[in-house]
Structure formats: structure tokens, C-alpha cells
């Protein structure tokens, strides 16, 4: 891959790249739609991600090209004079903007960059967060700004929230920027306290299945869910001293049900119960009880379907088909939903057996949804990093 992107960079820009980087995507094992509700989440970085070859310029002009976004078309902007353009460069501009406005950093040089993504586009595996962390690390390293990895995580989240316009929690950026091989991260999104949990499956395996139904978070109901949760919290805070939905007891939520619209109550109930599932999943992983982890994955998907309403035909179809396999421990949607991917925990590491069954499922899935199913094995990866040439 490294030689490929170096050659691509040279062909496009007629010069050698100065630096190369890799930034992983992420998958969330459990704890969905609670990172913006102060909850605990359990993501991990994965081995798929975005590679970059880059060289800085003497002027302030940036040229950006990618195989995964706009088929190697070169997009250009000035670091001192840019506007949103509703393409992948908005994530680059957003990071530059936050460096300048929130961290008071002076960026004097533009750059030429080529991006090669192995992440499926719009699949819910955090290609946007991976790109934000990628650019954050590149700029931080080149200009010797000295920001820590967690600083860059926070900067990248701010870029997506304030510049791109998605009301995301910190989970995606944290997983991409703090991941470790063979580990998932138990992250308290309220306090940013975290610990690494061993994710070594031995005779089991985790697969990611892509519905290939793309979605755009800005245009989806993602922000609507954030607003509904904020409404529930506001009602509860009239009587309770709580900082976020995930710190609410289920009994307290039930006692306030009559004060909420049904959809608002359902969103809050999902958040409260999903928080408990995360804690139980961590305990089960530490004990090696993958059967219970699978059960929790199934319960999480049902809650996201019935209470949070973020699944839909494509995700529900593939999860249902996979759950029926005799060696499946559990399956659920992962990411924001509205399309994208699901994960499946299998009680076998026989990849030939798994692929044979998934190929059969793919036929049924396409008959129902008119979309093709793709899949790959998920392995925990290290965080965003420079690749030494």
C-alpha cells in the first residue's frame, strides 16, 4: 500500500511525498448513540483506514486528491481564504480552522496530499473521524505544535461539530486517535476517562458486514436524535440533579414518562439501558464470557430498532439473517445507523465456514434489499500514526 500511494502522489503532483500517515477507522462493539449522552462506550480502531502521502508547499495553497472520495479529482483551496464546499475537503478545512481559532496556532504553508482509503464510503466506520485525525496529526507534527494525542482527538471532534455541522460525540475521534492493537477502549464520554480492555477472541471472531446503503449524517436523523435526547434530559433536570441521560436511573425515567412524548421517552430509555449493557459487556469480556457478550449485542440492536429507530430495512435484514446462523453469538448495527454496517460475533474462527455462510446470506439479502452485501474480519488496530519512509 505504501508504494502505491507514493507512486500515486508522484504521478498526480510530479514530485516526491515528504511524509506518509495512516489513520484507522473504528467499530463500536457496544454503546451506541450514548457518546453524546454522557455514556460509556466500547469502540476499537480497526486495520482498515485512510493512508496519506503529503508534501508541504512554499505558498498557502492546498491541493487534495483521493481515490476514495472523488476519484482522484484535485480539489484546491487557500488556507487563508476558504469556504465550505460539501466535499471531503470540509474535514480538512475544519481541522485547519480549529487549529487557528481554538488553539491560536499559525499555519503558514499549504500542502499537496493524496488519500487512499480502504474504508467503505459512508459505511458508519468513521471515515470522517479518521480523516480529521489524519490531518490533525500531520499539521501538529509538521509545525511542531506539541499537542497531545488527546488534544488532537478533541480538536478533531470540534472540527466536525463546529465546522462540518454534525453534533457528534467524542467516541469516533477517540477510537481513531487512541486505539491499540488487540484492545478495545472503555471510554467514559462525560469525563474522558478511559481504560483498555483486552479484545483477544481466541477461537471466536468478529466480522463487519456492510449493507452498502450509504447515508449522510448531516442529512440523516442523527441530529434529530440529539435534540430528542436533550429534550428528555431537560425534562428530567427539572426534578433530578443529573448531568446527562446515562446517569439517570431507569426507575426515575419511568416515573417521568407521562411528561414526555413517546418518542422522547423511548430515546431516553435506550440511552439508560445501553449504558448498563456496556458495563456488563466489559465484565463479560474480562471473564471471557463471549456468550453473554453476544446476548448483549442482540439486545442492543433490538433497542436501537425499537426504541431509537435508527436501523431500517437493510440493517434489520442483515442482522436477522446473521443471528439465525448456528455459530452466531450475537449481532447488531454499529455506528449511527440509517444504513452502514453491523457487527457479528461468531463462535468460530473458521474463516472458510464463515465466508461460505455469509455468501449464502448475501444472496438472500440482495433479494430483499436490492443491495449487495460485503464483509470483512475486524481486527483491533493502533491509532493514527506516521509511517516512517
LINCORCOR-V53484 format. One record per residue. N is the residue number from 1. SS is DSSP state (2 for helix, 1 for strand, 0 for the rest). Layout:
BEGIN
((N/SS) (N/SS))
END
This chain:
BEGIN
((1/0) (2/2) (3/2) (4/2) (5/2) (6/2) (7/2) (8/2) (9/2) (10/2) (11/2) (12/2) (13/2) (14/0) (15/0) (16/0) (17/0) (18/0) (19/1) (20/1) (21/1) (22/1) (23/1) (24/1) (25/1) (26/1) (27/1) (28/1) (29/0) (30/0) (31/0) (32/0) (33/0) (34/0) (35/0) (36/0) (37/0) (38/0) (39/0) (40/1) (41/1) (42/1) (43/1) (44/1) (45/1) (46/1) (47/1) (48/1) (49/1) (50/1) (51/1) (52/1) (53/1) (54/1) (55/1) (56/1) (57/0) (58/0) (59/0) (60/0) (61/1) (62/1) (63/1) (64/1) (65/1) (66/1) (67/0) (68/0) (69/0) (70/0) (71/0) (72/0) (73/0) (74/0) (75/1) (76/1) (77/1) (78/1) (79/0) (80/0) (81/1) (82/0) (83/0) (84/0) (85/0) (86/0) (87/0) (88/0) (89/2) (90/2) (91/2) (92/2) (93/2) (94/2) (95/2) (96/2) (97/2) (98/2) (99/2) (100/2) (101/2) (102/0) (103/0) (104/0) (105/0) (106/0) (107/0) (108/0) (109/0) (110/0) (111/1) (112/1) (113/1) (114/1) (115/1) (116/1) (117/1) (118/0) (119/0) (120/0) (121/0) (122/0) (123/0) (124/0) (125/0) (126/0) (127/2) (128/2) (129/2) (130/2) (131/2) (132/2) (133/2) (134/2) (135/2) (136/2) (137/2) (138/2) (139/2) (140/2) (141/2) (142/2) (143/0) (144/0) (145/0) (146/0) (147/0) (148/0) (149/2) (150/2) (151/2) (152/2) (153/2) (154/2) (155/2) (156/2) (157/2) (158/2) (159/2) (160/2) (161/2) (162/2) (163/2) (164/2) (165/0) (166/0) (167/0) (168/0) (169/0) (170/0) (171/2) (172/2) (173/2) (174/2) (175/2) (176/2) (177/2) (178/2) (179/0) (180/0) (181/0) (182/0) (183/1) (184/1) (185/1) (186/1) (187/1) (188/1) (189/0) (190/0) (191/0) (192/0) (193/0) (194/1) (195/1) (196/1) (197/1) (198/1) (199/0) (200/0) (201/0) (202/0) (203/0) (204/0) (205/1) (206/1) (207/1) (208/1) (209/1) (210/1) (211/0) (212/0) (213/0) (214/0) (215/0) (216/0) (217/0) (218/0) (219/0) (220/0) (221/0) (222/2) (223/2) (224/2) (225/2) (226/2) (227/2) (228/2) (229/2) (230/2) (231/2) (232/2) (233/2) (234/2) (235/2) (236/2) (237/2) (238/0) (239/0) (240/0) (241/0) (242/0) (243/0) (244/0) (245/2) (246/2) (247/2) (248/0) (249/0) (250/2) (251/2) (252/2) (253/2) (254/2) (255/2) (256/0) (257/2) (258/2) (259/2) (260/0) (261/0) (262/2) (263/2) (264/2) (265/2) (266/2) (267/2) (268/2) (269/2) (270/2) (271/2) (272/2) (273/2) (274/2) (275/2) (276/2) (277/2) (278/2) (279/2) (280/2) (281/2) (282/2) (283/2) (284/2) (285/2) (286/2) (287/2) (288/0) (289/0) (290/2) (291/2) (292/2) (293/2) (294/2) (295/2) (296/2) (297/2) (298/2) (299/2) (300/2) (301/2) (302/2) (303/2) (304/2) (305/2) (306/2) (307/0) (308/0) (309/0) (310/0) (311/0) (312/0) (313/2) (314/2) (315/2) (316/2) (317/2) (318/2) (319/2) (320/2) (321/2) (322/2) (323/2) (324/0) (325/0) (326/0) (327/0) (328/1) (329/1) (330/1) (331/1) (332/1) (333/1) (334/1) (335/0) (336/0) (337/0) (338/0) (339/0) (340/0) (341/1) (342/1) (343/1) (344/1) (345/1) (346/1) (347/0) (348/0) (349/0) (350/0) (351/2) (352/2) (353/2) (354/2) (355/2) (356/2) (357/2) (358/2) (359/2) (360/2) (361/2) (362/2) (363/2) (364/2) (365/2) (366/2) (367/2) (368/2) (369/2) (370/0) (371/0) (372/0) (373/0) (374/1) (375/1) (376/1) (377/1) (378/0) (379/0) (380/1) (381/0) (382/0) (383/0) (384/0) (385/1) (386/1) (387/1) (388/0) (389/0))
END
